[in-house]
Amino acid sequence: MRAALSRLASVLLAVAAGAAVGFAYPYLELALACRTPASEACIWGRAYFSLTLTVSLVVIGPIAAGVVYALLEWLRRRPRRDEGVRS
């Protein structure tokens, strides 16, 4: 039961992290592009912001969630230092 709960926690944390990364990436990209507000990158970035946000949530979010889930599962399955030593 504990392993299932731990796996569920890993999935929920990975989904939350993926959503956060997918949502934050377009804002970061726009902030970097708009360091010069009159630049062409800033104007196009603001024009296509809603499209970029949607694509980011659909493409970048799941990739980030997969990476976070793989990392959490690797950490969960890794043997602990005190478990490996038996006298």
C-alpha positions, 0 to 999 in steps of 0.5 A: 500500500505504501508503494502505491501511495508513494507512486501516486504522490510521484505522479501528482507531483510530476503533473503539478511540476509539468503544469507549472513549467508549461505555464511559466515557460511562455512568460519567461520567454516573453520577458526575455524577448521584451527587454527591448519593448519595441523589438520585433521579437517582443511584438510577435511574442505578445501577438502569439502569446495565447498560442504559445501558452497553449502549445507550451502546456501541451508539448513542454508540460508533459516532457517536464512531467516525464522528467520529474516523474523519472527522477522521483521514481529513480530516487524512490527506488534507489537503495538507501545507505542504511539499508545496504549495510547488514551485520 
